[in-house]
Amino acid sequence: GRDMPAGGITLAISAQGALALDGEAITREALSPALSALLADDPDLRLRINAHRAAELRRVLPLVAEAEALGFKDVVLVVTPEADG
């Protein structure tokens, strides 16, 4: 795989759909205001969406669209691969 660009913030999505923003659990309802506040501080902020490979696309894709609608210019979607072995 390719090396990931450094910097930015990470939104993790578990296999069950639970969310964490930079390692802190966050509710779906609190996500947009939190992302908006971060973007207000840094308009060029990169958002990395790290989805577990078992996370359903119907949970992941709306978050990508929402981030873009909020004004994120750099959204990177990463899918966690299955562990070797």
Stockholm file with secondary structure:
# STOCKHOLM 1.0

chainA/1-85         GRDMPAGGITLAISAQGALALDGEAITREALSPALSALLADDPDLRLRINAHRAAELRRVLPLVAEAEALGFKDVVLVVTPEADG
#=GR chainA/1-85 SS CCCCCCCSEEEEECTTCCEEETTEEECHHHHHHHHHHHHHHCTTCEEEEEEETTSCHHHHHHHHHHHHHHTCSEEEEEEECCCCC
#=GC SS_cons        CCCCCCCSEEEEECTTCCEEETTEEECHHHHHHHHHHHHHHCTTCEEEEEEETTSCHHHHHHHHHHHHHHTCSEEEEEEECCCCC
//
